[in-house]
Amino acid sequence: MELCDVVDQFGNRMGRIVTRGTELASGEFYLVVHVWIKDENNHYLIQQRALHLEAAPGLWTPTTGYVMAGEESMDGAIREVKEELGIQLLPGSLKRLARYMLENRVEDIWLADIPRDSMEVSIQNTEVVDHKWVSESELRQMADRGEFFRYSYFDNIFGAIRNL
């Protein structure tokens, strides 16, 4: 059972903790993180979601997940990458690119820009079944074929990364 803080539209805790999946009232949100990992060659580490998952089974995505009760957004991003890919990110390697509101979620989009040889991927296979490094053009082709989850911000993400 995952417990999450209920947050407002700005990501501020509202003093209520709920079990993930609880229906929220209008003006209440879950905080979710998306972590894009980029190497020195401008390739992105993506992961394939397990087939048994309810949301986007089998699709390729960046690391994503809900921020747990008591965590800050960056802490949730670091935890999710460790849990799903076995990579220990340091806070200094993360930059928040954007924050979006979507349905009942406030989504923080993070970038970890780190050398590939400084990380060893060790996937946990309850949520993730595979990983690979891809270029921006490969990622766009995968999204066009429906293999990569096309997030609402997908068409803007690479420009945001280049503008850092």
Beta strands, then each sheet from edge to edge (+ up, - down):
strand 1: 3-7
strand 2: 13-19
strand 3: 30-38
strand 4: 43-49
strand 5: 60-61
strand 6: 63-66
strand 7: 94-102
strand 8: 105-113
strand 9: 128-135
sheet 1: 1+ 2-
sheet 2: 5+ 4- 3+ 6-
sheet 3: 5+ 4- 3+ 8+ 7-
sheet 4: 5+ 4- 9+
end
